């Protein structure tokens, strides 16, 4: 005998090995041969009654319909020649067939085939169960349990918490538990947990296994359809290779065992858990030993633990009674552990042990606070330094812009005052028929050209050196004094270094020019000495003549010449020294500051 089916009227249908299909009714047994071909076996592996009254028969040749003593093969043309091991009709009237070659669905005259390529964990399907929600639960021989919901398979095996990968029968009890039989006994899992795991709401299963410790003669159960029953009194019956085993659901103890933390071991040293364990900084190892008191099947007690503040979720430890941790960071934690009895009931309140991991000195709050304060100070200093640097750069840019603006204004003013006046004079001379002469026009034009040379020399940045100033001043003095018939002597310090700004250079030259003009026009001098040198970042330009001089009470500059020279030196940031007496000549000393040595040009 391989399979059984009992009709509501008491008729018993029997699937045999080689004897075809048997019918026992009213004390009379009738046998029906599925085939008369001696090359084909009369193995009947599954029997099911459809809602429409059709009797479906599964065999090693596929699916058949039995009616009035005749077998009609179904699906051969669609390729269904697999051995059918179980038949289940769902609430929509579709037939689900478990075969040695996968799962089949038969509806509206068409077969749909599902295998491992479609997500099934194993192609050897032994049992099928539809729950109250219309979800199919599929037991395989080698791939554990499968759930088929909304066209998607979810698999459950040993890794997910089942004790076996062979599922020969699935029976659901009124409490929503799925009871399954396999090669390692009978086990039970809450359907809610299976759904939670399949949909990602949990990461573990709690299964309860019944074996020889619970009264079974042997743990290995049989296959076939059906490989288990649930009778009217609520009992569950499963065939084994050594007889029948019965289970009464709900009769196991419902009180979970009390759980305790026995001891804490830190770096190999055992500590009293009643005291507050303090782990030193950088502790290598910490162990928590726990247990539960279960006078029944203590070997089935399962545990779940976590280190609150460190673990994000509970860790399923199975039957292991030690938790290991390494290199836990500084802080205050609570180790918590739960236990479950053989019925899968968890303790409602965990056993707890407080744990403190001491920090290194640099991990203390005071060190962190000092570090943060230092970081704030350093950041503020750097920010202030950067801000000041940017401000200085901006001020320098503004000063350069202001200097350029002043320089443009000065050039425009000089062009208008000096060169413009010379050109206007040339125009007036040329327009006056009486005073006009080529000699006068040429003289004024030369003055205009000289003025233009001076303007160009002033603007050119290549002339911002003491040496270039000395050369230009010497050429100017030589030209003007020679034309005036005045003897002169130049004493210029060799290897002059340093730089003169354009503004300082211009004012110094104009003051020097004023001095030379005064000597030629007013001093009545016959000899002039000019000296130029650098000392302590100051340029000293001395002009001395043997002319008529002027009284000491006029050194303050009552005349326009001295006043102009003093204003020039003030604008250049320098000084003017005047030494003179009536009939004893005049000595002028111009002093201006200079910059560092210029780069080679």
LINQUIDA-V306269 format. One record per backbone hydrogen bond with DSSP energy under -1.0 kcal/mol. CO is the residue of the C=O (numbers start at 1). NH is the residue of the N-H. E is the energy in kcal/mol with one decimal. If there is no record, write none. Layout:
co=CO nh=NH e=E
co=CO nh=NH e=E
This chain:
co=3 nh=15 e=-3.3
co=5 nh=13 e=-3.6
co=7 nh=10 e=-2.1
co=11 nh=7 e=-3.1
co=12 nh=24 e=-2.9
co=13 nh=5 e=-2.0
co=14 nh=22 e=-3.3
co=15 nh=2 e=-3.7
co=15 nh=3 e=-1.5
co=16 nh=44 e=-2.4
co=20 nh=16 e=-2.1
co=21 nh=32 e=-3.5
co=22 nh=14 e=-2.9
co=23 nh=30 e=-2.9
co=24 nh=12 e=-2.4
co=25 nh=28 e=-1.7
co=28 nh=25 e=-2.5
co=30 nh=23 e=-2.8
co=32 nh=21 e=-2.6
co=37 nh=40 e=-1.8
co=42 nh=20 e=-2.2
co=46 nh=58 e=-3.3
co=48 nh=56 e=-3.4
co=50 nh=53 e=-2.0
co=54 nh=50 e=-3.5
co=55 nh=66 e=-2.6
co=56 nh=48 e=-2.2
co=57 nh=64 e=-2.6
co=58 nh=45 e=-1.9
co=58 nh=46 e=-1.5
co=59 nh=62 e=-1.4
co=59 nh=84 e=-2.3
co=62 nh=59 e=-2.4
co=63 nh=74 e=-3.0
co=64 nh=57 e=-2.7
co=65 nh=72 e=-2.5
co=67 nh=70 e=-1.3
co=70 nh=67 e=-2.4
co=72 nh=65 e=-2.8
co=75 nh=80 e=-2.5
co=76 nh=79 e=-1.4
co=79 nh=81 e=-1.6
co=83 nh=100 e=-1.2
co=86 nh=98 e=-2.2
co=88 nh=96 e=-3.2
co=90 nh=93 e=-1.9
co=94 nh=90 e=-2.6
co=95 nh=106 e=-3.2
co=96 nh=88 e=-2.4
co=97 nh=104 e=-2.4
co=98 nh=85 e=-3.7
co=98 nh=86 e=-1.3
co=99 nh=125 e=-2.6
co=102 nh=99 e=-2.0
co=103 nh=114 e=-3.3
co=104 nh=97 e=-2.7
co=105 nh=112 e=-2.3
co=106 nh=95 e=-2.6
co=107 nh=110 e=-2.1
co=110 nh=107 e=-2.3
co=112 nh=105 e=-2.3
co=114 nh=103 e=-2.6
co=115 nh=118 e=-1.7
co=115 nh=120 e=-1.8
co=116 nh=119 e=-1.4
co=123 nh=102 e=-2.4
co=123 nh=125 e=-1.1
co=124 nh=141 e=-2.5
co=127 nh=139 e=-2.7
co=129 nh=137 e=-3.3
co=131 nh=134 e=-1.9
co=135 nh=131 e=-2.4
co=136 nh=148 e=-2.7
co=137 nh=129 e=-2.4
co=138 nh=146 e=-2.4
co=139 nh=126 e=-2.5
co=139 nh=127 e=-1.5
co=140 nh=167 e=-2.5
co=144 nh=140 e=-2.3
co=145 nh=156 e=-2.8
co=146 nh=138 e=-2.7
co=147 nh=154 e=-2.0
co=148 nh=136 e=-1.8
co=149 nh=152 e=-1.9
co=152 nh=149 e=-2.2
co=154 nh=147 e=-2.8
co=156 nh=145 e=-2.2
co=157 nh=162 e=-2.4
co=158 nh=161 e=-1.1
co=165 nh=142 e=-2.1
co=165 nh=144 e=-3.0
co=169 nh=181 e=-1.3
co=171 nh=179 e=-3.7
co=173 nh=176 e=-1.9
co=176 nh=191 e=-2.5
co=177 nh=173 e=-2.1
co=178 nh=189 e=-1.9
co=179 nh=171 e=-2.5
co=180 nh=187 e=-2.7
co=181 nh=168 e=-3.2
co=182 nh=221 e=-2.0
co=185 nh=182 e=-1.7
co=186 nh=210 e=-3.6
co=187 nh=180 e=-3.0
co=188 nh=208 e=-2.5
co=189 nh=178 e=-3.0
co=190 nh=194 e=-1.8
co=191 nh=195 e=-2.3
co=192 nh=196 e=-2.5
co=193 nh=197 e=-2.5
co=194 nh=198 e=-2.3
co=195 nh=199 e=-1.8
co=196 nh=201 e=-2.8
co=197 nh=200 e=-1.2
co=208 nh=188 e=-2.7
co=210 nh=186 e=-1.9
co=211 nh=214 e=-1.5
co=211 nh=216 e=-1.8
co=212 nh=215 e=-1.4
co=219 nh=185 e=-1.3
co=220 nh=241 e=-1.6
co=225 nh=4 e=-1.8
co=229 nh=237 e=-2.7
co=231 nh=234 e=-2.0
co=235 nh=231 e=-2.0
co=236 nh=247 e=-2.6
co=237 nh=229 e=-2.3
co=238 nh=245 e=-2.5
co=239 nh=222 e=-2.6
co=240 nh=243 e=-1.2
co=243 nh=240 e=-3.3
co=245 nh=238 e=-2.5
co=247 nh=236 e=-3.0
co=248 nh=251 e=-1.4
co=258 nh=293 e=-2.0
co=260 nh=291 e=-2.3
co=263 nh=289 e=-2.7
co=264 nh=271 e=-3.8
co=265 nh=287 e=-3.0
co=266 nh=269 e=-2.1
co=269 nh=266 e=-2.9
co=271 nh=264 e=-1.6
co=272 nh=275 e=-1.2
co=277 nh=356 e=-2.5
co=279 nh=358 e=-3.3
co=280 nh=283 e=-1.5
co=283 nh=327 e=-1.0
co=285 nh=267 e=-2.1
co=286 nh=325 e=-2.3
co=287 nh=265 e=-2.6
co=288 nh=323 e=-2.2
co=289 nh=262 e=-2.0
co=289 nh=263 e=-1.3
co=291 nh=260 e=-3.0
co=296 nh=298 e=-1.1
co=297 nh=300 e=-1.7
co=298 nh=301 e=-1.5
co=302 nh=340 e=-2.0
co=303 nh=317 e=-2.0
co=304 nh=338 e=-3.3
co=305 nh=315 e=-3.3
co=306 nh=336 e=-2.7
co=307 nh=310 e=-2.8
co=307 nh=311 e=-2.5
co=308 nh=334 e=-1.1
co=315 nh=305 e=-2.2
co=317 nh=320 e=-1.8
co=318 nh=303 e=-2.6
co=321 nh=290 e=-2.0
co=323 nh=288 e=-2.2
co=325 nh=286 e=-2.2
co=331 nh=357 e=-2.9
co=333 nh=355 e=-2.8
co=334 nh=308 e=-2.7
co=335 nh=353 e=-2.0
co=336 nh=306 e=-2.1
co=337 nh=351 e=-2.2
co=338 nh=304 e=-2.1
co=339 nh=347 e=-2.2
co=340 nh=302 e=-1.1
co=341 nh=344 e=-1.9
co=345 nh=341 e=-1.6
co=351 nh=337 e=-1.6
co=353 nh=335 e=-3.2
co=355 nh=333 e=-3.4
co=356 nh=279 e=-3.1
co=357 nh=331 e=-1.9
co=360 nh=363 e=-1.5
co=361 nh=364 e=-1.1
co=364 nh=368 e=-2.5
co=365 nh=369 e=-3.2
co=366 nh=370 e=-2.8
co=367 nh=371 e=-2.8
co=368 nh=372 e=-2.9
co=369 nh=373 e=-2.7
co=370 nh=374 e=-2.9
co=371 nh=375 e=-2.7
co=372 nh=376 e=-2.5
co=373 nh=377 e=-2.6
co=374 nh=378 e=-3.1
co=375 nh=379 e=-2.9
co=376 nh=380 e=-2.8
co=377 nh=381 e=-2.9
co=378 nh=382 e=-3.0
co=379 nh=383 e=-3.0
co=380 nh=384 e=-2.9
co=381 nh=385 e=-3.0
co=382 nh=386 e=-3.1
co=383 nh=387 e=-2.7
co=384 nh=388 e=-3.0
co=385 nh=389 e=-2.7
co=386 nh=390 e=-2.8
co=387 nh=391 e=-2.6
co=388 nh=392 e=-3.0
co=389 nh=393 e=-2.7
co=390 nh=394 e=-2.6
co=391 nh=395 e=-2.9
co=392 nh=396 e=-3.1
co=393 nh=397 e=-2.6
co=394 nh=398 e=-2.8
co=395 nh=399 e=-3.0
co=396 nh=400 e=-2.8
co=397 nh=401 e=-2.8
co=398 nh=402 e=-3.1
co=399 nh=403 e=-3.1
co=400 nh=404 e=-3.1
co=401 nh=405 e=-2.4
co=402 nh=406 e=-2.7
co=403 nh=407 e=-3.0
co=404 nh=408 e=-2.7
co=405 nh=409 e=-2.4
co=406 nh=410 e=-3.0
co=407 nh=411 e=-2.9
co=408 nh=412 e=-2.6
co=409 nh=413 e=-2.6
co=410 nh=414 e=-3.3
co=411 nh=415 e=-2.9
co=412 nh=416 e=-2.0
co=413 nh=417 e=-3.5
co=414 nh=418 e=-2.4
co=414 nh=419 e=-1.3
co=415 nh=420 e=-2.4
co=418 nh=422 e=-2.0
co=419 nh=423 e=-2.5
co=420 nh=424 e=-2.5
co=421 nh=425 e=-2.2
co=422 nh=426 e=-2.4
co=423 nh=427 e=-2.3
co=424 nh=428 e=-2.4
co=425 nh=429 e=-2.7
co=426 nh=430 e=-2.6
co=427 nh=431 e=-1.7
co=428 nh=432 e=-1.2
co=432 nh=436 e=-1.9
co=437 nh=441 e=-2.4
co=438 nh=442 e=-2.5
co=439 nh=443 e=-2.2
co=440 nh=444 e=-2.6
co=441 nh=445 e=-2.4
co=442 nh=446 e=-2.3
co=443 nh=447 e=-2.0
co=444 nh=448 e=-2.3
co=445 nh=449 e=-2.6
co=446 nh=450 e=-2.7
co=447 nh=451 e=-2.6
co=448 nh=452 e=-2.4
co=449 nh=453 e=-2.5
co=450 nh=454 e=-2.3
co=451 nh=455 e=-2.1
co=452 nh=456 e=-2.6
co=453 nh=457 e=-2.8
co=454 nh=458 e=-2.1
co=455 nh=459 e=-2.1
co=456 nh=460 e=-2.1
co=460 nh=463 e=-1.5
co=461 nh=464 e=-1.7
co=463 nh=465 e=-1.2
co=465 nh=469 e=-1.9
co=466 nh=470 e=-2.5
co=467 nh=471 e=-2.1
co=468 nh=472 e=-2.4
co=469 nh=473 e=-2.9
co=470 nh=474 e=-2.3
co=471 nh=475 e=-2.2
co=472 nh=476 e=-2.2
co=473 nh=477 e=-2.5
co=474 nh=478 e=-2.7
co=475 nh=479 e=-2.1
co=476 nh=480 e=-2.3
co=477 nh=481 e=-2.7
co=478 nh=482 e=-1.8
co=479 nh=483 e=-1.8
co=480 nh=484 e=-1.5
co=481 nh=486 e=-2.5
co=482 nh=485 e=-1.1
co=487 nh=528 e=-2.0
co=489 nh=530 e=-3.0
co=491 nh=532 e=-2.5
co=498 nh=466 e=-1.6
co=499 nh=595 e=-3.2
co=501 nh=505 e=-3.2
co=502 nh=506 e=-2.0
co=503 nh=507 e=-2.3
co=504 nh=508 e=-2.6
co=505 nh=509 e=-2.2
co=506 nh=510 e=-2.6
co=507 nh=511 e=-2.2
co=508 nh=512 e=-2.5
co=509 nh=513 e=-3.1
co=510 nh=514 e=-2.2
co=511 nh=515 e=-2.0
co=512 nh=516 e=-2.3
co=513 nh=517 e=-2.5
co=514 nh=518 e=-2.2
co=515 nh=519 e=-1.9
co=516 nh=520 e=-2.4
co=517 nh=521 e=-2.7
co=518 nh=522 e=-2.8
co=518 nh=523 e=-1.5
co=523 nh=548 e=-2.7
co=526 nh=487 e=-2.0
co=527 nh=546 e=-1.4
co=528 nh=489 e=-1.8
co=529 nh=544 e=-2.5
co=530 nh=491 e=-2.9
co=531 nh=542 e=-3.0
co=532 nh=493 e=-2.7
co=533 nh=540 e=-2.9
co=537 nh=594 e=-1.9
co=538 nh=535 e=-2.5
co=539 nh=592 e=-1.9
co=540 nh=533 e=-2.0
co=541 nh=590 e=-3.2
co=542 nh=531 e=-2.4
co=543 nh=588 e=-3.1
co=544 nh=529 e=-2.9
co=547 nh=585 e=-1.1
co=548 nh=583 e=-4.8
co=551 nh=554 e=-1.5
co=552 nh=555 e=-1.7
co=554 nh=557 e=-1.4
co=559 nh=563 e=-1.8
co=560 nh=564 e=-2.8
co=561 nh=565 e=-2.3
co=562 nh=566 e=-2.7
co=563 nh=567 e=-2.3
co=564 nh=568 e=-2.3
co=565 nh=569 e=-2.4
co=566 nh=570 e=-2.5
co=567 nh=571 e=-2.3
co=568 nh=572 e=-1.7
co=569 nh=574 e=-3.1
co=570 nh=573 e=-1.1
co=575 nh=591 e=-2.3
co=577 nh=589 e=-2.3
co=579 nh=587 e=-3.4
co=581 nh=584 e=-2.5
co=585 nh=581 e=-1.2
co=586 nh=545 e=-2.5
co=587 nh=579 e=-2.7
co=588 nh=543 e=-2.8
co=589 nh=577 e=-2.3
co=590 nh=541 e=-3.0
co=591 nh=575 e=-2.5
co=592 nh=539 e=-3.3
